[in-house]
Amino acid sequence: MKTALIHSEEWARFDYGPEHPLRMERLTLTWRLMQAYGLTTLPQARLVAPEPAEESALLKFHVREYLEILKAADCGTAPAAAAARYGLGPGDNPTFAGLWEAARLAAGGSLCAARLVASGEVTRAFHFAGGLHHAMRDRASGFCYVNDAVLAILHLRAAGLRVLYVDIDAHHGDGVQWAFYRDPNVLTISLHERGDRLFPGTGFVEEVGEGEGAGYSVNVPLDMLTDSTVYLPAFEAVVPPLARAFAPDVIVAQLGIDSHRTDPLTHLALDIQGFGCAVTRIAEMAPRLVALGGGGYDLENVARAWTLAWALMNGVELPAELPAAFHEMARGYRFRCSSLWDPPHEMDPDRRGRAREYAERQVDAIRRVIFPAHRL
């Protein structure tokens, strides 16, 4: 098995702004922790610095008028009226110097991963700066300017491959869902915090797809404080049976870690161990795998989770204690965690019971509404 890790040092040039929760430091810390563990010199793994995507590649999904606004915003400002129309402005999707470059680089990395996997050069590729799953055809949304996941899937589809998209970010993968809502050759499965409690306010079981795509949009909304003991059984009840029935040629996985119990923007309660179990199961099910990053707003969680994910994709078992060399570098980022793994955490039994009951209701609904379309 050959693998590829897609990473660019150019990400350090970009900044959403000092108050924005999406910090580019999370990519630097992830890369440095991978280096410290020796994961960037694995004999079977290629390291690839991606080229920014050409505008023609972005036009496979995004409309030209929207891309023109992104180009205009590259200087750090954009016409106010036009910016607001396309989702740009103060708040989630600020304009900043280099915005167009950053958007092209995000897309280029995920397209690179898709090309390597589609061509058979590697079996698994990981672009941890990708996974910007909220961007729509004609507007920015949820910190996302271009939808690199959609572009990667479109490339895989153009190569004739059936694609299973699995999204474990705490936020619903709405941009990817709507892009393929009528396509029976792309099965999208998103496990996320319930939409009536968290952005983007979608991702209910009833969103099942339309036309020929009916039954190919699958959502597993979860209650607040859903921990690994509840999350993983829900995952097992839905994802593996649908994966077996759909029989994809490739899985595209969005591995957001904002589902962690200490993430400042969300309310799920996974630990690193539970995240690792989900990644392991996705990798086991995937004939070929394109893995992307996604959300995650606690720097310690992001670096540990995505380092673990890359190790799992390569069959490498990591020591629990974080390397001393990494601590020296990470001290300036207020990185205090000394272990790859999270310590035990006691959940209130009543709260866990409510989360389990909610998850079980969603799974039952999926079995009634979705499974028959796949002869399950």
Secondary structure per residue as TSV (DSSP state, phi and psi in degrees):
chain	resnum	aa	ss	phi	psi
A	1	M	-	360.0	128.4
A	2	K	-	-108.4	144.1
A	3	T	E	-130.1	165.2
A	4	A	E	-140.5	135.2
A	5	L	E	-110.1	122.1
A	6	I	E	-102.9	119.6
A	7	H	-	-154.0	143.5
A	8	S	-	-128.6	132.9
A	9	E	G	-70.0	-13.2
A	10	E	G	-63.5	-20.4
A	11	W	G	-59.9	-27.3
A	12	A	G	-64.9	-14.9
A	13	R	G	-78.2	-16.6
A	14	F	-	-104.7	151.4
A	15	D	-	-153.4	120.0
A	16	Y	S	-69.8	-15.5
A	17	G	-	125.2	153.5
A	18	P	T	-64.5	-23.8
A	19	E	T	-98.9	-2.5
A	20	H	-	-81.1	139.0
A	21	P	S	-72.8	-19.3
A	22	L	-	-86.7	99.8
A	23	R	-	-100.1	131.7
A	24	M	T	-66.9	-19.0
A	25	E	H	-59.3	-25.1
A	26	R	H	-64.7	-31.6
A	27	L	H	-73.3	-40.9
A	28	T	H	-62.0	-45.7
A	29	L	H	-63.9	-40.3
A	30	T	H	-61.2	-47.7
A	31	W	H	-60.4	-44.2
A	32	R	H	-67.7	-35.1
A	33	L	H	-70.3	-39.6
A	34	M	H	-59.1	-43.2
A	35	Q	H	-60.9	-46.3
A	36	A	H	-62.3	-32.8
A	37	Y	T	-82.9	-3.6
A	38	G	T	80.5	16.5
A	39	L	T	-83.5	-5.9
A	40	T	T	-97.4	4.2
A	41	T	S	-127.5	26.8
A	42	L	-	-68.0	136.7
A	43	P	T	-63.1	-29.5
A	44	Q	T	-93.1	0.5
A	45	A	E	-109.6	137.5
A	46	R	E	-97.9	142.2
A	47	L	E	-104.4	126.0
A	48	V	E	-128.4	125.7
A	49	A	-	-92.5	114.2
A	50	P	-	-75.8	153.9
A	51	E	-	-90.4	147.2
A	52	P	-	-58.8	142.4
A	53	A	-	-66.9	144.5
A	54	E	-	-72.3	153.6
A	55	E	H	-58.0	-35.5
A	56	S	H	-60.5	-33.2
A	57	A	H	-70.1	-39.3
A	58	L	H	-66.5	-30.6
A	59	L	T	-71.1	-7.6
A	60	K	T	-64.5	-22.3
A	61	F	T	-128.5	-47.7
A	62	H	S	-84.6	150.6
A	63	V	-	-82.5	149.2
A	64	R	H	-60.5	-40.2
A	65	E	H	-59.9	-39.4
A	66	Y	H	-67.5	-43.0
A	67	L	H	-63.4	-33.2
A	68	E	H	-63.1	-37.1
A	69	I	H	-67.9	-41.1
A	70	L	H	-61.2	-40.6
A	71	K	H	-64.0	-42.0
A	72	A	H	-63.8	-30.1
A	73	A	T	-82.5	-2.4
A	74	D	T	-62.4	-24.7
A	75	C	B	-79.2	-9.3
A	76	G	S	111.7	-8.1
A	77	T	-	-137.6	162.4
A	78	A	-	-149.3	154.0
A	79	P	-	-51.9	125.2
A	80	A	H	-56.4	-48.5
A	81	A	H	-64.3	-44.9
A	82	A	H	-67.4	-39.8
A	83	A	H	-59.6	-46.6
A	84	A	H	-62.9	-36.9
A	85	R	H	-63.5	-29.8
A	86	Y	T	-105.6	18.6
A	87	G	T	84.7	7.2
A	88	L	-	-97.5	151.6
A	89	G	S	143.1	-172.4
A	90	P	S	-58.2	141.0
A	91	G	S	114.5	-131.2
A	92	D	S	-63.7	-40.2
A	93	N	S	-122.7	70.3
A	94	P	-	-71.9	158.2
A	95	T	-	-88.4	138.9
A	96	F	-	-149.0	158.8
A	97	A	B	-59.8	126.3
A	98	G	T	89.8	11.7
A	99	L	H	-56.8	-46.3
A	100	W	H	-64.1	-39.8
A	101	E	H	-63.3	-43.4
A	102	A	H	-64.4	-40.0
A	103	A	H	-63.4	-43.6
A	104	R	H	-65.9	-36.3
A	105	L	H	-68.9	-41.3
A	106	A	H	-60.0	-46.7
A	107	A	H	-65.7	-41.3
A	108	G	H	-61.5	-38.0
A	109	G	H	-65.8	-43.0
A	110	S	H	-73.7	-34.8
A	111	L	H	-66.0	-37.1
A	112	C	H	-60.4	-46.9
A	113	A	H	-59.6	-44.1
A	114	A	H	-64.6	-40.7
A	115	R	H	-64.1	-44.3
A	116	L	H	-61.6	-40.2
A	117	V	H	-74.8	-43.5
A	118	A	H	-63.2	-36.0
A	119	S	T	-77.4	-13.5
A	120	G	T	85.7	4.9
A	121	E	S	-65.7	-34.6
A	122	V	-	-136.3	160.4
A	123	T	S	-92.0	-33.8
A	124	R	E	-135.6	136.6
A	125	A	E	-134.2	142.9
A	126	F	E	-128.5	116.5
A	127	H	E	-113.6	93.0
A	128	F	T	-77.9	-9.0
A	129	A	T	-85.2	-3.9
A	130	G	-	-92.5	-158.6
A	131	G	-	84.9	28.6
A	132	L	-	-86.3	77.0
A	133	H	T	-85.0	-2.4
A	134	H	T	-93.3	-19.6
A	135	A	-	-60.3	136.2
A	136	M	B	-101.6	173.8
A	137	R	T	-57.1	-36.2
A	138	D	T	-128.5	18.8
A	139	R	B	-165.5	155.6
A	140	A	-	-81.1	153.3
A	141	S	B	-160.4	137.8
A	142	G	T	55.1	47.7
A	143	F	T	74.9	5.3
A	144	C	B	-116.1	129.5
A	145	Y	S	-104.6	-41.2
A	146	V	S	-127.1	147.5
A	147	N	-	-94.8	88.9
A	148	D	H	-64.8	-30.8
A	149	A	H	-64.9	-44.1
A	150	V	H	-61.7	-44.2
A	151	L	H	-63.0	-40.0
A	152	A	H	-63.5	-43.8
A	153	I	H	-63.9	-41.6
A	154	L	H	-60.3	-38.7
A	155	H	H	-64.6	-43.3
A	156	L	H	-64.4	-39.7
A	157	R	H	-65.1	-38.4
A	158	A	H	-63.8	-24.1
A	159	A	T	-85.8	4.7
A	160	G	T	84.8	17.4
A	161	L	-	-98.1	139.0
A	162	R	-	-80.6	133.8
A	163	V	E	-120.1	128.1
A	164	L	E	-102.6	122.3
A	165	Y	E	-104.8	120.8
A	166	V	E	-118.1	123.6
A	167	D	E	-121.2	115.8
A	168	I	-	-111.2	15.6
A	169	D	S	-62.7	151.5
A	170	A	S	-67.2	-22.6
A	171	H	S	-96.7	142.2
A	172	H	-	-58.1	135.4
A	173	G	-	-79.0	66.1
A	174	D	H	-68.4	-41.7
A	175	G	H	-61.2	-38.4
A	176	V	H	-73.1	-42.4
A	177	Q	H	-55.7	-52.6
A	178	W	H	-67.2	-30.3
A	179	A	H	-63.7	-29.9
A	180	F	T	-121.6	26.7
A	181	Y	T	-65.6	-21.0
A	182	R	T	-115.0	15.0
A	183	D	-	-109.8	113.0
A	184	P	T	-78.9	-2.2
A	185	N	T	-93.9	-2.5
A	186	V	E	-128.8	114.1
A	187	L	E	-98.3	118.8
A	188	T	E	-105.0	130.2
A	189	I	E	-126.9	123.4
A	190	S	E	-125.4	124.3
A	191	L	E	-106.3	125.6
A	192	H	E	-161.1	166.3
A	193	E	E	-66.1	141.8
A	194	R	-	-53.3	139.0
A	195	G	T	-69.4	-18.8
A	196	D	T	-82.2	1.9
A	197	R	T	-122.7	-12.8
A	198	L	S	-148.6	147.1
A	199	F	T	-52.1	141.9
A	200	P	T	-94.8	14.8
A	201	G	S	80.1	16.9
A	202	T	-	-129.8	-172.3
A	203	G	-	93.6	36.7
A	204	F	-	-89.9	157.2
A	205	V	T	-56.2	-33.4
A	206	E	T	-68.4	-12.9
A	207	E	-	-81.6	90.0
A	208	V	-	-110.1	-1.8
A	209	G	-	102.9	168.3
A	210	E	-	-133.7	156.5
A	211	G	G	57.4	-133.2
A	212	E	G	-64.5	-19.1
A	213	G	G	-88.4	4.1
A	214	A	T	-61.5	125.2
A	215	G	T	95.5	-2.5
A	216	Y	-	-109.0	9.0
A	217	S	E	-117.4	117.3
A	218	V	E	-124.8	128.5
A	219	N	E	-126.9	134.2
A	220	V	E	-120.2	83.3
A	221	P	E	-72.3	143.2
A	222	L	E	-128.5	149.5
A	223	D	-	-77.2	163.4
A	224	M	T	-59.5	146.7
A	225	L	T	63.2	28.6
A	226	T	-	-71.4	118.1
A	227	D	B	-100.2	-176.1
A	228	S	H	-63.3	-30.9
A	229	T	H	-68.5	-21.3
A	230	V	H	-99.7	-41.1
A	231	Y	H	-61.9	-49.3
A	232	L	H	-65.4	-40.9
A	233	P	H	-61.8	-36.8
A	234	A	H	-65.1	-42.5
A	235	F	H	-57.2	-49.0
A	236	E	H	-64.3	-34.7
A	237	A	H	-70.8	-24.5
A	238	V	H	-110.6	-52.2
A	239	V	H	-70.8	-53.3
A	240	P	H	-60.2	-44.4
A	241	P	H	-63.6	-38.4
A	242	L	H	-69.4	-36.6
A	243	A	H	-63.2	-42.4
A	244	R	H	-64.2	-41.8
A	245	A	H	-69.5	-38.7
A	246	F	H	-76.3	-32.0
A	247	A	-	53.6	64.7
A	248	P	-	-72.0	156.8
A	249	D	S	-82.2	-27.3
A	250	V	E	-152.4	147.2
A	251	I	E	-108.4	132.4
A	252	V	E	-104.3	120.7
A	253	A	E	-116.5	127.8
A	254	Q	E	-98.7	116.5
A	255	L	-	-108.6	50.6
A	256	G	-	-59.7	142.4
A	257	I	-	-115.2	20.6
A	258	D	T	-77.5	2.7
A	259	S	T	-79.3	-2.9
A	260	H	B	-70.2	150.2
A	261	R	T	-65.6	-19.9
A	262	T	T	-104.7	8.3
A	263	D	-	-64.0	135.4
A	264	P	S	-77.1	-11.9
A	265	L	S	-107.2	-9.7
A	266	T	-	-131.6	-177.8
A	267	H	-	-136.6	17.4
A	268	L	-	-80.8	-178.4
A	269	A	B	-143.1	36.3
A	270	L	B	-68.5	157.9
A	271	D	-	-112.7	173.1
A	272	I	H	-61.0	-36.1
A	273	Q	H	-61.1	-45.1
A	274	G	H	-66.0	-40.4
A	275	F	H	-58.7	-44.9
A	276	G	H	-61.6	-38.1
A	277	C	H	-63.0	-41.6
A	278	A	H	-65.2	-42.7
A	279	V	H	-62.8	-42.3
A	280	T	H	-58.2	-45.5
A	281	R	H	-65.7	-40.1
A	282	I	H	-61.4	-46.4
A	283	A	H	-62.2	-38.9
A	284	E	H	-63.9	-34.1
A	285	M	H	-82.1	-15.0
A	286	A	-	-91.2	116.3
A	287	P	S	-59.4	-40.3
A	288	R	S	-140.5	154.0
A	289	L	E	-137.7	127.5
A	290	V	E	-111.1	110.8
A	291	A	E	-105.7	137.8
A	292	L	E	-124.4	161.0
A	293	G	-	-77.6	-119.0
A	294	G	-	137.4	-145.2
A	295	G	-	-76.0	170.5
A	296	G	-	144.6	114.4
A	297	Y	-	-124.7	9.6
A	298	D	-	-110.0	115.1
A	299	L	H	-58.7	-37.9
A	300	E	H	-65.1	-40.8
A	301	N	H	-65.1	-44.6
A	302	V	H	-60.9	-51.1
A	303	A	H	-60.8	-44.5
A	304	R	H	-69.6	-42.9
A	305	A	H	-67.1	-46.5
A	306	W	H	-75.2	-28.2
A	307	T	H	-65.4	-44.4
A	308	L	H	-61.0	-43.7
A	309	A	H	-59.1	-44.4
A	310	W	H	-65.0	-39.4
A	311	A	H	-61.7	-44.7
A	312	L	H	-63.5	-37.9
A	313	M	H	-64.1	-21.7
A	314	N	T	-107.6	6.4
A	315	G	T	66.9	31.2
A	316	V	-	-105.1	130.5
A	317	E	-	-96.5	125.3
A	318	L	-	-97.8	145.1
A	319	P	-	-62.8	146.8
A	320	A	S	-66.6	-37.7
A	321	E	B	-76.2	127.7
A	322	L	-	-65.8	142.0
A	323	P	-	-59.9	141.9
A	324	A	H	-60.3	-37.7
A	325	A	H	-60.3	-33.9
A	326	F	H	-69.2	-40.7
A	327	H	H	-58.3	-38.7
A	328	E	H	-61.0	-44.0
A	329	M	H	-72.6	-38.7
A	330	A	H	-81.0	-11.7
A	331	R	G	-56.6	-37.2
A	332	G	G	-67.4	-15.4
A	333	Y	G	-98.3	10.5
A	334	R	T	59.8	37.2
A	335	F	-	-84.7	109.9
A	336	R	-	-105.1	-19.0
A	337	C	-	-65.8	136.2
A	338	S	-	-108.7	-7.4
A	339	S	B	-124.5	146.9
A	340	L	S	-64.3	-31.4
A	341	W	S	-98.9	155.0
A	342	D	-	-85.0	147.2
A	343	P	-	-71.1	161.5
A	344	P	-	-56.5	147.1
A	345	H	-	-136.9	125.9
A	346	E	-	-87.6	123.7
A	347	M	-	-100.2	139.7
A	348	D	-	-57.7	125.4
A	349	P	H	-57.1	-38.4
A	350	D	H	-66.4	-40.8
A	351	R	H	-65.2	-42.4
A	352	R	H	-64.0	-39.5
A	353	G	H	-61.6	-41.0
A	354	R	H	-66.3	-39.8
A	355	A	H	-64.8	-40.3
A	356	R	H	-66.0	-43.3
A	357	E	H	-61.1	-42.4
A	358	Y	H	-63.3	-46.0
A	359	A	H	-62.0	-41.6
A	360	E	H	-64.3	-36.0
A	361	R	H	-64.5	-39.7
A	362	Q	H	-67.3	-42.0
A	363	V	H	-62.1	-43.1
A	364	D	H	-60.6	-41.0
A	365	A	H	-65.6	-39.7
A	366	I	H	-63.4	-40.6
A	367	R	H	-62.8	-34.6
A	368	R	H	-77.1	-40.8
A	369	V	H	-92.8	-38.5
A	370	I	T	-100.6	-44.7
A	371	F	G	-57.5	-38.5
A	372	P	G	-60.3	-30.5
A	373	A	G	-65.5	-20.3
A	374	H	G	-111.0	15.8
A	375	R	T	58.7	39.8
A	376	L	-	-106.6	360.0
